[in-house]
Every structure is written in structure tokens, then in C-alpha cells.
Amino acid sequence: MIQRRTALVVADNSGVNKMTVIHIYGSSKRNFASLGDVVQCVVREADPQGIVKDDELIRVVIVRTKKEFGRSDGSYIRFDDNAGVVIDIDGNPRGTRIFGPVAREV
């Protein structure tokens, strides 16, 4: 479960070092995001040579969560961290590589 002010680990090479969730898309009253949900983040720290700059508002899709996620076959999946991939308006990743495991539901 990802909520506002949650710090996310970056799972791609877009140049972001630290980012924080500020909005969860889907509804104005939505409090939590899970695997595959799109959130809006602010970049707290970025690499100077990266694609993304400091204090930029970005869209991120959640690819890993610490909170377990129930699958339709009855099994559960959980990860060691909360991670996301930076995407553009069309839903395409802004980086060229994605690091670490990614859930099948994404």
C-alpha cells in the first residue's frame, strides 16, 4: 500500500535518485495505491546528467510493494521495497532500462 508522502525507490535509469508520492490517480478520495497503479511524484534528488530534473512532477507506475498482493490463484506476492518506474503521459517509460523484479500484474 502506497500513500501520500511515501518515498519510492527508482527501478529505472531515468536519472531520479529520490522521489516522493504526492497524488494517487483514480479518484480524489483514493488513499492507497497498489501494484500497477499510476501515481504522481515529485523528484527530490536527481542525477545532473539524467533525463529527469530536480523538483519535476512526474508520473510513476508502481512495480513493487512491501505490502503483499493477493493473486487470483490464491497466492501472495511481496517485495523488499516500494519501487516505481517513471512514465510519460502516454504510459511509455522515460528510461531505457528497468532494474529488479517486476510483478506480473503490471
C-alpha positions as CSV (number, residue, x, y, z in Angstrom):
1,M,0.0,0.0,0.0
2,I,1.5,3.3,-1.2
3,Q,0.1,6.5,0.2
4,R,0.9,10.2,0.0
5,R,4.5,11.2,1.2
6,T,5.8,7.7,0.6
7,A,9.4,7.6,-0.6
8,L,9.8,5.3,-3.6
9,V,12.9,3.5,-4.9
10,V,13.5,4.2,-8.6
11,A,13.5,1.0,-10.7
12,D,14.8,2.5,-14.0
13,N,17.7,4.6,-15.3
14,S,15.8,7.9,-15.8
15,G,18.1,9.8,-13.5
16,V,15.9,10.1,-10.4
17,N,17.6,9.3,-7.1
18,K,14.8,10.2,-4.6
19,M,11.1,10.7,-5.2
20,T,8.0,11.2,-3.1
21,V,4.4,10.4,-3.9
22,I,2.1,13.5,-3.8
23,H,-1.1,12.2,-5.6
24,I,-2.7,8.9,-6.4
25,Y,-4.7,8.9,-9.7
26,G,-8.1,7.4,-9.9
27,S,-10.2,9.4,-7.5
28,S,-9.9,12.4,-5.3
29,K,-10.7,10.3,-2.2
30,R,-8.3,7.5,-3.0
31,N,-5.9,6.9,-0.2
32,F,-3.8,3.9,-1.3
33,A,-2.1,2.7,-4.4
34,S,-1.0,-0.9,-5.2
35,L,0.8,-2.8,-7.9
36,G,0.2,-1.4,-11.4
37,D,-1.4,1.9,-10.2
38,V,-0.2,5.3,-11.5
39,V,0.8,7.9,-9.0
40,Q,2.2,11.5,-9.3
41,C,5.6,12.1,-7.7
42,V,7.9,15.0,-7.1
43,V,11.7,14.5,-7.7
44,R,13.6,15.3,-4.5
45,E,17.0,14.5,-5.9
46,A,18.1,13.7,-9.5
47,D,21.3,13.0,-11.4
48,P,22.6,16.1,-13.3
49,Q,23.1,14.0,-16.5
50,G,19.7,12.3,-16.2
51,I,16.5,12.8,-18.2
52,V,14.5,14.0,-15.2
53,K,15.5,17.1,-13.3
54,D,15.1,18.2,-9.6
55,D,11.7,19.3,-8.4
56,E,10.0,18.0,-11.5
57,L,6.5,16.5,-11.3
58,I,6.5,13.0,-12.9
59,R,4.1,10.1,-13.4
60,V,5.2,6.8,-11.9
61,V,3.7,3.3,-12.2
62,I,4.2,1.1,-9.1
63,V,6.1,-2.1,-9.9
64,R,7.0,-3.4,-6.3
65,T,5.3,-3.0,-2.9
66,K,6.2,-4.3,0.6
67,K,2.6,-5.0,1.3
68,E,1.6,-8.4,0.0
69,F,-0.7,-8.5,-3.1
70,G,-3.2,-11.4,-3.5
71,R,-3.3,-13.1,-6.8
72,S,-6.3,-14.7,-8.4
73,D,-4.9,-18.2,-7.8
74,G,-4.8,-17.6,-4.1
75,S,-1.1,-17.0,-3.8
76,Y,0.5,-13.8,-2.5
77,I,3.5,-11.8,-3.7
78,R,5.5,-9.2,-1.8
79,F,8.8,-7.5,-2.3
80,D,11.6,-6.0,-0.2
81,D,10.9,-2.3,-1.2
82,N,8.4,0.1,-2.7
83,A,9.5,0.9,-6.3
84,G,8.3,2.6,-9.3
85,V,9.1,3.3,-13.0
86,V,8.9,6.8,-14.4
87,I,6.5,7.1,-17.4
88,D,5.3,9.8,-19.7
89,I,1.8,10.9,-20.5
90,D,1.2,8.1,-23.0
91,G,2.4,5.4,-20.5
92,N,5.8,4.7,-22.0
93,P,8.8,4.5,-19.7
94,R,11.1,7.5,-19.9
95,G,14.2,5.4,-19.0
96,T,15.7,2.8,-21.3
97,R,16.2,0.0,-18.7
98,I,14.2,-1.4,-15.8
99,F,16.1,-2.8,-12.8
100,G,15.0,-5.6,-10.4
101,P,12.0,-7.8,-10.4
102,V,8.6,-6.5,-11.7
103,A,5.3,-8.0,-10.8
104,R,3.4,-9.9,-13.4
105,E,0.3,-7.8,-12.7
106,V,2.0,-4.7,-14.1
